[in-house]
Amino acid sequence: LGERFYRFNKYCLYESSVRVPMILSGSALPGKLRGQTDHRPAELVDIYPTLLKAAGVEVPPTSVGIDLLSNQTRPASFCALHERKDEAAFMWRTIRHKLILMMKRKPDVGKYTASDIKGGEFYDLQEDPQEWNNLYGETKAQSDICTEMTEALLKHLQAQ
């Protein structure tokens, strides 16, 4: 609390809000994973299938998360913020880069397209871990990465 002028809430998509450490421990944790740090993108939805697998329970095929005790991975982590009634914000984060898109809010998340984008933020987390230098639309090299990430984020939304 207090980062980026968000004194009384966490309603933002910056690292201080969305990047929360997760610690897994216990006898169900495979020995090869004990004491290890895992930098794979993980989301809250991953806890459900991970705990089911650890307990020996079959994960329903409709489950959207991945088993964090396996080798499964995703290309990026996703987060959504619907703070305003007419605008939605979506984050797509890889280990190196973060894209935040502000979009005209729609009732059906699967219907978002590039024409709904109102603006964005793009950060190189390796060069700017505090996310102070917004590169959205800045250079050709950054623009190519941003375009790829925008396409991946829109594809992810449309698959929901």
N, C-alpha and C positions, 0 to 999 in steps of 0.2 A: 504494500500500500504506500502510496505517495509517489511512485515512479510516474513520470510523464503527466504530472498534474492530476492523476487519478487518486486523490487523497482518501476518498471514502468508498471506493469500489474497485473492481477488477475488470470493468467492461471495456476491454481493449484486446487487441491481438498481438501486442508486443511480447517479447520474450519473458519479461517479468511476470506476465499473466498466464501465458499459455505453456510455458516450459516448466513443468512441475516434475521433480524427480520421483521416481517410483522405485521402491525397494522391495524385492521379493526375497523371502527367507522361509526356511522350514524344511522338514524332512522330505517333502515331495519335490524339492528342488534338486535336479540331477547334479551329481558331484562335479561334473565338468563345468557347471555354471556357477558354482559357489565361489564367492570372492571375485567374480568377474564384473566388469562394467560393460554394458551393452548400449551402443549408441544408435541402434535401429530406431526409426520413428515408431512411436507407440501412441495409442490413443486410449481413452477411457473404455471404449467398446472392447478393447483387447483383454480386459480383466475377466470378463465373463467366460470366454472360451478357455482362457488360461487356467482359471480355477476349476472349471469342469474337467479338463484334461488331467490336471494334477490330482483330482479326486477320483479319476477313473470313470467318469461319466461321459457318455457320448455327446458330442457337441451337435446341436440341431443344425441341419443343413442351411437353415435361414439365418444363422448367426452371422453378424457382419464383422466381427473382430477376428484377430488372428491369435494363435496360441504362441505366447511369448517364450514358452519353454522349448519350442521347436525352432527350426531354421527359417520359418516363414518370415517374410518381410514385405513391406510396401514401399513404393517409390518415394512417398512423401507423407507428411502428416497433414491432417485437415482439421480446420476448426471454423465454426460459424458464429456470427454475432448478429442478433436481430434486435438491436436496441431502439431503433427508430421505426415508426410504423410504415414509412415510405422507402426505407433503405435497409439493405442487408450487406454485411461485410463477410467475406470468406478469405481464409488464409490457406496457403499451400506452401509447406516448408520442407525443404530438403536439408541435408546436413550443411550445405554451403550457402543456400539462398532462401529468402522468404519473399513471397508475393502476398499482398493483401489487396483485394479488389472490393471496391464499394459498388454496389449494384442497385438498380431499381428493384424494390422488393416485389416478389411474386408469391402467390399462395402455394404454387407447386414448384418445389426445388428442382425438379427434373426439367423444367422449362426454361432455365436460364441460358442465354446465348451471349455472344460477344456484344451485341447491340444493347444489352442491358447494363454494360459497364459505364459507371459515372466517373470513375477515377481509380487511382491505385497508389500503392507504395511498393517499392522493391528494394531489398537490402542484400548486400553481400555480407553475410554474417561472419565470414572469416576476417574481412577487412574492417568491418564496422559492427562489432558484436553488440554495441549499445543501440543500434538502429537509429542513428542521428542523421545519416546521409541518404536521403531518399533518391534512388537512381531510376525511378519510374520514368521511362521515356528519355533518358539521358544520352547514352552512347549506343552505337550500333551493336557492339559486342554484348553489352548488357541487355539491349533491346531483343536480341535473338534469344537469349536465355529467358527473358521475361515472356516473350511470345510462346515459347515451348511450355513454360509453366502455366501460362494462361490457358492454353489448349488442354493441358492435363487437368487443370482445376475444373474447367467447363465439362470435360468428359466425365470426371468424377461426380459432378453435380447431376449430370444427365443420367447417370447410372443409378441414382438414388430412387 
